[in-house]
Amino acid sequence: MRILITNDDGINAPGLAALHDIAAELAGPEGEVWTVAPAFEQSGVAHCISYSRPTLIAELAPRRWAAEGSPADCVLAAISDIMACGPPDLVLSGVNRGNNAGENAMYSGTVGGAMEAALQGLPAVALSQYLGPRTARLDDPFEGARTHGAPLIRDLLAKADWSAGDDFRLFYNVNFPPCAAGAVKGVRIAPQGRRHGVRFGVEPYVAPNGRRFLWISGGPQNGGATPGSDVEALMTDFIAVTPMRPDMTCARTTRELAQVMDKG
């Protein structure tokens, strides 16, 4: 198996090293793991592509490349150039430093990388490690992802639907709970939820030279969330798996609005 890995925390992020271990276990001794990851951190860029400027790429080692762009740029660079001789069989994005459940998924470059792979017709999984007080005490904060990642992906490859039966290929968003690997209770297939009252905002800051800047700020990650959602699963020490596709249509509203507004 040929596996492409990328992330949004950057080429030197510890989560990418954990993902390489996961990918190597999946690929096996006869397989290949290719890395194309951002040269610098790209957290929060979602599915951004560098449409208006070129992307510098550099080979750091055999099958290991850095790109001055987003995770989606990295996937495009791999498929169209670096691995043009043969596309990957699987694309893995992560392991993100922090969760990409609930509203976080909409901002996530990790999810964006997997989404781009799906748009290119490839099976893809985004992986994120929820961090908290219990993971901070571990020698390896990515222990949960490193331990459970490969078996879970094997299960998805064997049992999950990857086609969706239409023009959009499914991809999967996987979040590991903020606990030690041995404390993980199991797996929950859960829809994307929403943390109650959590919004991104800005905090103003005045530099010593008098110039005014704004820092983006997030909300608490451990508050209440939609019952049965990915966030609730994580807060109760389950791995959350959410099937996703690059289609933001609200099917219910489309049907209802068509009944009262369609003409001709």
Rosetta silent file (secondary structure, phi, psi, omega in degrees, C-alpha in Angstrom):
SEQUENCE: MRILITNDDGINAPGLAALHDIAAELAGPEGEVWTVAPAFEQSGVAHCISYSRPTLIAELAPRRWAAEGSPADCVLAAISDIMACGPPDLVLSGVNRGNNAGENAMYSGTVGGAMEAALQGLPAVALSQYLGPRTARLDDPFEGARTHGAPLIRDLLAKADWSAGDDFRLFYNVNFPPCAAGAVKGVRIAPQGRRHGVRFGVEPYVAPNGRRFLWISGGPQNGGATPGSDVEALMTDFIAVTPMRPDMTCARTTRELAQVMDKG
SCORE:     score description
SCORE:     0.000 S_00000001
   1 L     0.000  135.341  174.797    0.000    0.000    0.000 S_00000001
   2 E  -101.265  120.065 -175.945    1.196    3.519   -0.866 S_00000001
   3 E  -119.242  132.853  172.830    0.130    6.021    1.774 S_00000001
   4 E  -101.448  131.514  174.616    0.414    9.803    1.660 S_00000001
   5 E  -119.247  146.050  176.678    0.534   11.667    4.985 S_00000001
   6 E  -148.306 -179.080  177.050    0.156   15.374    5.610 S_00000001
   7 L  -164.615 -175.059  173.182   -0.921   17.676    8.450 S_00000001
   8 L  -120.224   -2.625  178.996   -1.518   21.309    9.379 S_00000001
   9 L   -86.956   -8.156  176.825    0.891   21.575   12.338 S_00000001
  10 L   107.958  160.070 -172.200    3.942   21.546   10.068 S_00000001
  11 L   -61.679  -27.319 -177.384    6.596   19.143    8.841 S_00000001
  12 L   -99.959   11.172 -176.626    8.374   18.949   12.222 S_00000001
  13 L   -71.257  141.275  178.784    5.268   18.432   14.376 S_00000001
  14 H   -62.665  -30.100  178.033    5.303   15.455   16.794 S_00000001
  15 H   -64.942  -31.570  177.364    1.839   14.454   15.631 S_00000001
  16 H   -69.242  -36.004  175.257    3.174   13.915   12.111 S_00000001
  17 H   -63.653  -39.673  176.181    5.814   11.552   13.523 S_00000001
  18 H   -63.701  -40.710  179.538    3.012    9.631   15.242 S_00000001
  19 H   -65.547  -36.012  178.092    1.095    9.516   11.961 S_00000001
  20 H   -62.497  -39.902  176.927    4.153    8.181   10.147 S_00000001
  21 H   -62.358  -42.909  178.516    4.274    5.287   12.626 S_00000001
  22 H   -61.965  -46.860 -178.564    0.578    4.599   12.024 S_00000001
  23 H   -64.669  -39.663  179.247    1.023    4.741    8.248 S_00000001
  24 H   -63.228  -38.447  177.450    4.098    2.505    8.325 S_00000001
  25 H   -65.172  -39.366  179.711    2.152   -0.113   10.286 S_00000001
  26 H   -71.101  -41.160 -176.083   -0.671    0.025    7.745 S_00000001
  27 H   -69.457  -33.698 -178.815    1.599   -0.005    4.685 S_00000001
  28 L    78.613  173.741 -175.159    3.631   -2.976    5.878 S_00000001
  29 L   -64.018  -23.617  179.981    7.216   -3.843    4.907 S_00000001
  30 L   -93.741   -4.456 -176.316    6.386   -3.885    1.191 S_00000001
  31 L   -91.566 -175.639 -179.055    4.500   -0.599    1.251 S_00000001
  32 E  -134.910  140.036  172.326    5.513    3.053    0.989 S_00000001
  33 E  -118.143  120.107  177.914    4.831    6.083    3.167 S_00000001
  34 E  -108.647  135.400  178.067    5.159    9.471    1.476 S_00000001
  35 E  -113.483  124.086  169.446    5.163   12.706    3.472 S_00000001
  36 E  -133.921  105.079 -172.439    4.160   16.041    1.947 S_00000001
  37 E  -132.332  159.010  179.587    3.467   18.497    4.755 S_00000001
  38 E   -61.320  140.319  177.597    3.478   22.276    5.264 S_00000001
  39 L   -66.207  -29.127  179.974    6.864   23.826    5.886 S_00000001
  40 L  -132.480  162.498 -177.991    5.256   25.984    8.604 S_00000001
  41 L   -57.999  136.859 -178.915    2.213   25.624   10.823 S_00000001
  42 L  -128.935   29.666  179.937   -1.075   26.020    8.950 S_00000001
  43 L   -59.261  138.499  175.735   -3.607   25.498   11.745 S_00000001
  44 L    83.515    7.276 -177.795   -7.020   27.006   11.059 S_00000001
  45 L   -87.341   -4.218  178.393   -6.664   27.312    7.282 S_00000001
  46 L    55.242 -130.674 -177.151   -9.512   24.819    6.668 S_00000001
  47 L   -99.158   29.401 -179.044   -9.693   23.796    2.991 S_00000001
  48 L   -60.359  140.096  169.048   -7.684   26.787    1.780 S_00000001
  49 L  -123.631  149.389 -178.081   -5.649   26.446   -1.425 S_00000001
  50 L   -85.196   70.226 -173.426   -2.931   28.862   -2.559 S_00000001
  51 L   -71.512  -27.481 -172.296   -4.771   29.774   -5.739 S_00000001
  52 L  -103.490    4.200  178.286   -3.228   33.224   -6.184 S_00000001
  53 L  -149.411  155.604  179.103    0.441   32.424   -5.548 S_00000001
  54 L   -74.161  160.176 -179.871    2.905   29.616   -6.308 S_00000001
  55 L  -114.005  118.214  177.105    3.864   27.013   -3.710 S_00000001
  56 L   -77.137  130.826  177.030    7.546   26.351   -3.039 S_00000001
  57 E  -123.079  149.747 -178.666    8.312   22.668   -2.422 S_00000001
  58 E  -142.933  135.583  176.426   11.534   21.076   -1.186 S_00000001
  59 E   -85.728  118.921 -178.465   12.632   17.449   -0.850 S_00000001
  60 E   -93.068  -27.670 -179.812   14.039   16.916    2.641 S_00000001
  61 E  -167.209  169.376  176.776   14.701   13.175    2.340 S_00000001
  62 L   -54.945  127.610  179.832   13.488   10.297    0.175 S_00000001
  63 L    62.882   21.978  179.238    9.653   10.382    0.139 S_00000001
  64 E  -134.088  114.553 -174.775    9.669   13.385    2.512 S_00000001
  65 E  -129.296  148.801  172.506    8.744   16.836    1.178 S_00000001
  66 E  -117.441  141.303  179.806    7.865   20.211    2.658 S_00000001
  67 E  -128.522  136.669  176.640    5.618   22.714    0.908 S_00000001
  68 L   -83.031   71.409 -178.028    5.106   26.382    1.692 S_00000001
  69 L  -164.828 -168.987 -176.778    1.352   26.036    1.561 S_00000001
  70 L   -83.681  170.091  174.065   -1.755   24.598    3.157 S_00000001
  71 H   -57.966  -39.388  177.096   -2.559   20.926    3.764 S_00000001
  72 H   -63.262  -39.814  174.659   -4.793   20.963    0.671 S_00000001
  73 H   -57.674  -41.915 -177.806   -1.853   22.397   -1.313 S_00000001
  74 H   -63.589  -41.140  177.973    0.284   19.517   -0.039 S_00000001
  75 H   -63.756  -43.929  178.388   -2.239   16.927   -1.223 S_00000001
  76 H   -63.454  -41.797  179.306   -2.409   18.589   -4.637 S_00000001
  77 H   -62.377  -40.802 -179.338    1.393   18.766   -4.836 S_00000001
  78 H   -65.907  -50.512 -173.649    1.683   15.078   -3.997 S_00000001
  79 H   -68.831  -42.419 -172.449   -0.967   13.824   -6.400 S_00000001
  80 H   -89.223  -17.582 -174.853   -0.154   16.062   -9.349 S_00000001
  81 H  -133.497  -65.796 -170.946    3.635   16.266   -9.086 S_00000001
  82 H   -63.770  -40.818 -179.921    5.573   14.415   -6.398 S_00000001
  83 L  -111.892   30.844 -175.738    3.646   11.138   -6.753 S_00000001
  84 L   -61.899  -22.486  179.563    2.515   11.674  -10.340 S_00000001
  85 L   -71.373  -17.558  179.448    3.891    8.255  -11.308 S_00000001
  86 L  -177.045  119.278 -175.995    1.231    6.584   -9.168 S_00000001
  87 L   -67.878  159.115  176.928   -1.355    8.063   -6.795 S_00000001
  88 L   -69.061  154.513  174.571   -1.527    6.970   -3.146 S_00000001
  89 L   -82.199  -21.094 -176.131   -3.946    4.254   -2.108 S_00000001
  90 E  -155.220  141.406  175.590   -4.799    6.174    1.068 S_00000001
  91 E  -117.396  128.744  177.436   -4.326    9.712    2.389 S_00000001
  92 E  -119.109  134.123 -178.517   -3.955   10.361    6.127 S_00000001
  93 E  -123.005  125.925 -178.422   -3.972   13.877    7.601 S_00000001
  94 E   137.534 -148.214  -15.828   -2.774   14.598   11.156 S_00000001
  95 E   -73.861  121.200 -174.673   -2.280   13.630   13.860 S_00000001
  96 E   -66.915  144.892  175.176   -3.452   17.081   14.849 S_00000001
  97 E   -83.527   92.351 -175.391   -2.344   18.637   18.128 S_00000001
  98 L   115.354  160.715 -174.383   -5.787   19.151   19.645 S_00000001
  99 L   -79.096  151.492  172.095   -9.290   18.019   18.732 S_00000001
 100 L  -124.479   49.679  176.327  -11.092   18.711   15.483 S_00000001
 101 L  -102.597  166.999  177.677  -14.563   17.788   16.708 S_00000001
 102 L    58.209 -140.623 -177.502  -17.675   19.927   16.718 S_00000001
 103 L   -65.011  -21.736  179.756  -17.294   23.418   15.277 S_00000001
 104 H   -59.404  -30.437 -177.097  -13.501   22.984   15.161 S_00000001
 105 H   -60.512  -30.580 -177.605  -13.872   20.743   12.109 S_00000001
 106 H   -70.508  -24.326 -178.740  -15.014   23.690   10.003 S_00000001
 107 H   -98.386  -10.783 -165.069  -11.750   25.562   10.616 S_00000001
 108 L   -74.391  124.916  170.475   -9.391   22.603   10.557 S_00000001
 109 H   -68.819  -29.809  176.280   -6.556   22.361    8.059 S_00000001
 110 H   -60.883  -48.420  176.483   -6.256   18.707    9.067 S_00000001
 111 H   -65.303  -37.064  179.219   -9.820   18.079    7.898 S_00000001
 112 H   -60.622  -38.112  177.808   -9.155   20.277    4.855 S_00000001
 113 H   -63.908  -43.060  178.322   -6.304   18.023    3.744 S_00000001
 114 H   -67.274  -37.016  178.793   -8.523   14.943    3.934 S_00000001
 115 H   -63.303  -41.582  178.865  -11.314   16.772    2.136 S_00000001
 116 H   -62.974  -40.206  176.746   -9.032   17.653   -0.761 S_00000001
 117 H   -60.690  -42.033  178.479   -8.008   14.012   -1.081 S_00000001
 118 H   -62.795  -41.239  177.125  -11.690   13.041   -1.210 S_00000001
 119 H   -62.664  -27.710  177.717  -12.317   15.622   -3.926 S_00000001
 120 L   -85.494    3.503  176.563   -9.457   14.022   -5.852 S_00000001
 121 L    85.191   19.220 -176.717  -11.221   10.655   -5.587 S_00000001
 122 L  -111.135  144.536  173.578   -8.965    9.132   -2.928 S_00000001
 123 L   -67.085  137.072 -174.330   -9.912    7.495    0.397 S_00000001
 124 E  -147.295  149.400  177.586   -8.833    9.770    3.234 S_00000001
 125 E  -135.606  130.589  170.570   -8.902    9.999    7.022 S_00000001
 126 E   -96.583  134.639 -178.039   -8.270   13.036    9.223 S_00000001
 127 E  -126.816  134.107 -179.077   -6.870   12.178   12.676 S_00000001
 128 E  -139.168  143.963  178.798   -6.697   14.434   15.725 S_00000001
 129 E  -108.524  111.798  174.991   -5.635   13.925   19.340 S_00000001
 130 L   -64.833  129.059 -179.896   -7.736   15.731   21.942 S_00000001
 131 L  -110.201  149.497  179.986   -5.316   17.118   24.563 S_00000001
 132 L  -169.335 -169.172 -177.780   -6.041   17.878   28.197 S_00000001
 133 H   -57.154  -36.535 -177.968   -4.759   17.478   31.771 S_00000001
 134 H   -73.781  -37.218  177.598   -4.588   13.689   31.504 S_00000001
 135 H   -72.812  -26.461  179.581   -2.614   13.643   28.238 S_00000001
 136 H   -65.182  -24.116 -179.866   -0.266   16.308   29.623 S_00000001
 137 L   -86.018   -5.790 -177.845    0.927   13.798   32.213 S_00000001
 138 L   -84.747  148.794  173.170    1.822   11.202   29.577 S_00000001
 139 L   -62.284  -34.484  178.171    5.333   10.700   28.188 S_00000001
 140 L  -125.331  103.785 -179.735    3.676   10.691   24.748 S_00000001
 141 L   -61.465  -20.298  179.926    0.568   12.929   24.504 S_00000001
 142 L   -93.899   18.234 -176.689   -0.246   11.190   21.191 S_00000001
 143 H   -55.683  -43.564 -178.679   -0.323    7.773   22.863 S_00000001
 144 H   -61.147  -48.380  179.278   -4.016    7.243   22.159 S_00000001
 145 H   -65.178  -42.725 -177.286   -3.710    7.957   18.452 S_00000001
 146 H   -64.626  -35.489 -177.864   -0.471    6.005   18.116 S_00000001
 147 H   -79.203  -44.345 -171.438   -1.975    2.934   19.823 S_00000001
 148 H   -99.526   -9.123 -172.952   -5.456    2.875   18.305 S_00000001
 149 H   -61.935  -55.145 -175.587   -4.867    4.602   14.952 S_00000001
 150 H   -63.483  -48.134  178.008   -3.785    1.709   12.727 S_00000001
 151 H   -58.941  -38.438 -179.823   -6.369   -0.859   13.972 S_00000001
 152 H   -65.916  -44.197 -179.571   -9.156    1.715   13.601 S_00000001
 153 H   -65.887  -38.114  175.184   -8.160    2.646   10.050 S_00000001
 154 H   -58.287  -42.339  178.697   -7.947   -1.029    9.095 S_00000001
 155 H   -62.001  -43.442  179.291  -11.503   -1.407   10.382 S_00000001
 156 H   -63.428  -43.800 -179.773  -12.647    1.590    8.348 S_00000001
 157 H   -62.139  -34.405 -176.918  -10.985    0.293    5.183 S_00000001
 158 H   -83.833  -31.047 -168.006  -12.670   -3.081    5.631 S_00000001
 159 H  -118.723  -20.339 -170.781  -16.140   -2.015    6.797 S_00000001
 160 L   -85.933  157.362  172.761  -16.862    1.627    5.926 S_00000001
 161 L   -83.975  127.545 -179.219  -18.608    3.106    2.900 S_00000001
 162 L  -113.712    1.617 -173.097  -16.162    5.197    0.874 S_00000001
 163 L  -107.870  -35.461 -176.069  -18.331    6.088   -2.110 S_00000001
 164 L    69.251   -4.543  176.125  -21.529    7.722   -0.749 S_00000001
 165 L    70.182   16.344  177.243  -23.207    6.545   -3.962 S_00000001
 166 L  -145.860 -155.960 -174.330  -22.985    9.939   -5.673 S_00000001
 167 L   -76.612  -10.420 -175.808  -20.439   12.444   -6.983 S_00000001
 168 L  -109.013  121.344  176.470  -18.866   13.056   -3.571 S_00000001
 169 L   -77.773  136.751  176.107  -16.479   10.542   -2.055 S_00000001
 170 L   -71.304  151.662  165.235  -16.763   10.148    1.701 S_00000001
 171 E  -135.857  170.452 -172.238  -13.869   10.766    4.054 S_00000001
 172 E  -124.966  134.781  176.982  -13.623   10.189    7.795 S_00000001
 173 E  -104.966  115.067 -175.994  -12.841   12.532   10.661 S_00000001
 174 E  -113.579  127.702  176.769  -11.335   10.638   13.612 S_00000001
 175 E  -123.157  131.901  178.644  -10.737   12.200   17.029 S_00000001
 176 E   -98.148  139.109 -172.722   -8.996   10.422   19.915 S_00000001
 177 L   -71.729  162.659 -175.930  -10.128   11.296   23.466 S_00000001
 178 L   -82.686   61.931 -179.188   -8.025   13.234   26.014 S_00000001
 179 L  -149.420  171.610  176.382   -6.906   10.214   28.002 S_00000001
 180 L   -64.808  156.848 -177.829   -4.258    7.491   28.051 S_00000001
 181 H   -57.979  -38.953 -178.454   -4.518    4.779   25.420 S_00000001
 182 H   -70.952  -14.700 -179.437   -5.490    2.206   28.022 S_00000001
 183 H   -93.433   -4.596  179.472   -8.393    4.353   29.237 S_00000001
 184 L   -65.959  127.956 -174.122  -10.097    4.532   25.828 S_00000001
 185 L   -85.823  -20.270 -177.353  -13.517    2.883   26.192 S_00000001
 186 E   154.059 -156.689 -176.542  -14.168    2.130   22.543 S_00000001
 187 E  -123.112  137.695  173.477  -15.341    3.718   19.297 S_00000001
 188 E  -122.945  126.410  170.248  -18.441    5.807   18.618 S_00000001
 189 E   -85.231  113.487 -168.323  -19.676    6.620   15.106 S_00000001
 190 L  -138.798  146.567  175.396  -21.076   10.066   15.779 S_00000001
 191 L   -73.502  159.082  174.818  -22.267   13.141   13.889 S_00000001
 192 L   -64.492  131.014 -178.500  -20.439   16.432   14.113 S_00000001
 193 L  -108.829 -158.853  179.865  -21.788   18.356   17.091 S_00000001
 194 L  -149.464  129.836  174.973  -21.532   21.829   18.549 S_00000001
 195 E   -75.622  132.879 -176.284  -20.199   23.026   21.889 S_00000001
 196 L   -67.048  124.930  173.857  -22.809   25.144   23.630 S_00000001
 197 L    75.503    7.958 -178.153  -21.942   28.825   23.704 S_00000001
 198 L   -95.369  126.169  177.430  -18.493   28.413   22.127 S_00000001
 199 L  -138.139  149.245  167.245  -17.493   30.928   19.453 S_00000001
 200 L   -77.319  150.235  178.693  -14.233   32.130   17.988 S_00000001
 201 E  -149.825 -164.890  179.215  -13.542   35.811   18.570 S_00000001
 202 E  -130.777  149.341  173.886  -10.756   38.375   18.631 S_00000001
 203 E  -122.154  119.287 -179.266   -8.667   39.989   21.355 S_00000001
 204 E   -71.163  149.595  179.745   -7.134   43.391   20.540 S_00000001
 205 E  -146.016  132.155  177.775   -3.475   44.024   21.283 S_00000001
 206 E  -106.073  120.292 -178.553   -1.462   47.236   20.975 S_00000001
 207 L   -73.947  162.651  179.038    2.211   46.728   20.136 S_00000001
 208 L   -56.805  -25.878  179.364    4.983   48.877   21.705 S_00000001
 209 L   -86.418    6.815  176.380    5.138   50.888   18.481 S_00000001
 210 L    89.800   -6.221  179.804    1.462   51.816   18.848 S_00000001
 211 L   -76.531  144.517 -176.431    0.162   49.598   16.076 S_00000001
 212 E  -100.517  131.961  178.658   -3.048   47.718   16.801 S_00000001
 213 E  -126.534  164.746  176.082   -3.354   43.991   16.202 S_00000001
 214 E  -126.277  128.046  172.364   -6.032   41.370   16.771 S_00000001
 215 E   -96.380  133.839  172.590   -5.430   37.862   18.132 S_00000001
 216 E   -75.213  133.171 -179.743   -7.973   35.183   17.217 S_00000001
 217 E  -125.578  145.145  178.290   -9.262   33.500   20.376 S_00000001
 218 L  -105.548 -179.990 -179.976  -11.238   30.295   20.853 S_00000001
 219 L  -106.975  178.440 -179.767  -13.605   29.083   23.517 S_00000001
 220 L   -64.022  145.330 -175.867  -13.430   26.316   26.144 S_00000001
 221 L   -99.972   -1.604 -174.371  -13.197   22.799   24.770 S_00000001
 222 L  -116.260   19.022  179.298  -14.749   20.915   27.684 S_00000001
 223 L   -81.944 -178.695  179.328  -18.211   22.442   27.846 S_00000001
 224 L   -66.361  153.186 -176.422  -21.530   20.800   27.097 S_00000001
 225 E  -143.254  172.545  178.106  -22.221   19.658   23.555 S_00000001
 226 L   -53.037  125.816  178.496  -24.892   18.195   21.315 S_00000001
 227 L   -58.323  137.971  179.389  -26.062   14.857   22.806 S_00000001
 228 L    77.013    6.659 -174.714  -24.789   11.869   20.859 S_00000001
 229 L   -89.963  175.703  176.765  -22.243   13.993   19.002 S_00000001
 230 H   -60.629  -38.668 -179.260  -18.526   13.582   18.375 S_00000001
 231 H   -64.395  -44.972  179.529  -17.756   16.044   21.185 S_00000001
 232 H   -62.743  -40.499  177.936  -19.828   14.101   23.722 S_00000001
 233 H   -58.544  -45.041 -178.892  -18.141   10.839   22.682 S_00000001
 234 H   -64.711  -40.177 -177.794  -14.712   12.356   23.265 S_00000001
 235 H   -70.507  -13.048  176.379  -15.634   13.788   26.638 S_00000001
 236 L  -110.723   21.874  171.414  -16.655   10.290   27.765 S_00000001
 237 L    70.582   29.787  171.996  -13.356    8.711   26.581 S_00000001
 238 E  -106.007  147.721  168.697  -14.567    7.216   23.296 S_00000001
 239 E   -71.560  130.750  179.999  -12.858    7.604   19.931 S_00000001
 240 E  -102.405  126.277  177.712  -15.201    9.642   17.734 S_00000001
 241 E  -119.232  121.455 -177.339  -15.505    8.724   14.043 S_00000001
 242 E  -121.510  115.053  173.427  -17.541   11.049   11.824 S_00000001
 243 E   -68.002  133.492 -179.620  -18.280   10.274    8.151 S_00000001
 244 E  -134.793  163.575  171.584  -17.990   13.472    6.119 S_00000001
 245 L  -149.702  154.876 -177.319  -18.148   14.582    2.511 S_00000001
 246 L   -79.422   60.596 -179.693  -17.277   17.823    0.694 S_00000001
 247 L  -144.155  110.938 -175.439  -20.919   18.841    0.219 S_00000001
 248 L   -96.891   14.646  179.291  -22.390   21.512    2.491 S_00000001
 249 L   -64.793  135.649  170.755  -25.930   21.322    1.099 S_00000001
 250 L   -89.690  101.778 -173.428  -28.722   21.188    3.668 S_00000001
 251 H   -62.061  -41.650 -177.847  -30.861   18.467    2.090 S_00000001
 252 H   -61.295  -48.403 -178.549  -33.927   19.080    4.311 S_00000001
 253 H   -67.660  -35.491  177.767  -34.091   22.814    3.573 S_00000001
 254 H   -58.616  -45.444  179.754  -33.451   22.235   -0.130 S_00000001
 255 H   -66.478  -45.185 -176.642  -36.508   19.975   -0.330 S_00000001
 256 H   -67.169  -41.707 -178.372  -38.717   22.248    1.768 S_00000001
 257 H   -70.242  -33.808  178.388  -37.733   25.456   -0.007 S_00000001
 258 H   -61.077  -33.578 -178.616  -38.158   23.858   -3.426 S_00000001
 259 H   -66.481  -28.356 -175.805  -41.821   23.170   -2.593 S_00000001
 260 H  -109.599  -11.724 -175.153  -42.582   26.878   -2.058 S_00000001
 261 H  -122.835  -21.338  179.835  -40.099   28.638   -4.355 S_00000001
 262 L   -61.445  136.023  179.139  -39.426   26.450   -7.418 S_00000001
 263 L  -133.440  148.115  175.479  -41.047   27.945  -10.524 S_00000001
 264 L    81.205    0.000    0.000  -41.402   26.790  -14.109 S_00000001
